[in-house]
Amino acid sequence: MSKVEVVEEPRKLAIRVIKQNHLEIHYFIKPNTPMRLLKRQFARELAMDINKLCFLFGEHFVAFNDTAEKMGLRNLDVIRVFEIAVEQPGVYGVVQKRRTAE
């Protein structure tokens, strides 16, 4: 008999994404899923421009290439979403620069 190698799927995490108006959406993602997929899906579901949304986990900016594993996300952790006003177009860039400096 030959040995059968069992490849275990990475477990999925339930992530809570909460917008300023207390709207909460739960997503189930794999630990190695890029956050760009979650961010795009959130923006798509709410028919919003992704460039006008800022995602934060704790005090840290969530970048497109971050993963749950890289960020240390655990089951039922919260990512907060803030809408950036049109009058403040530079805010997103400031937050992004702060993230890369850390």
Sequence and secondary structure as in RCSB ss.txt:
>XXXX:A:sequence
MSKVEVVEEPRKLAIRVIKQNHLEIHYFIKPNTPMRLLKRQFARELAMDINKLCFLFGEHFVAFNDTAEKMGLRN
LDVIRVFEIAVEQPGVYGVVQKRRTAE
>XXXX:A:secstr
            EEEEEEETT  EEEEEE TT BHHHHHHHHHHHTT  GGGEEEEETTEE  TT BHHHHT  T
T EEEEEE  TT TTHHHHHHHHHHH 
